[in-house]
Amino acid sequence: MEGMAQDTPAAGTERHRNDTREAIMFGGVYGSVLACSMVAALSQYGHASQARRGYDALWLLVTALASALAHGYAHYIAERSPHRRWDALRVLGEEWPLVTAVLPTVAILAGAGLGWWPPNGVEYPAFTLNIALLFTLGLVTARWAHRPWRTAVLIGLVDALLGVGVVVANALIK
């Protein structure tokens, strides 16, 4: 009986750690693909003024926040159990990886909007960054799952292909 009491917190801690890792992976991939897609959509017509890039940064941030809100709310209402008073805020707070994943792209666009670098062609570093993030997320989560390095690199490459798919789709649409 005493041994079981000691096992329960460890099992709960392990489950929480796995839930956190899953949230980071899901939110990170979702946010990185969202950032690639938004940059592709916002730069589709070649408007690349400094003011436009600042607007693009703000629009990407608002879209990420709206996506996190919608996703968190969907989780909240999908749970069929009774809710406590602050459960909605807890569920929404768990969407932080999605918003965090778009912040580097927001910084790239905002930097172009502030004149730190040329606003024209800034989508290419943004695409490259997000493809690298997707690769890293795939690699890290595969290693968390104790996959061999070769398999983890392959999983990272497959995840990166999501971003490459967005870049290719953007090139075909233009």
Order of alpha helices (4+ residues) and beta strands (2+ residues): alpha-alpha-alpha-alpha-alpha-alpha
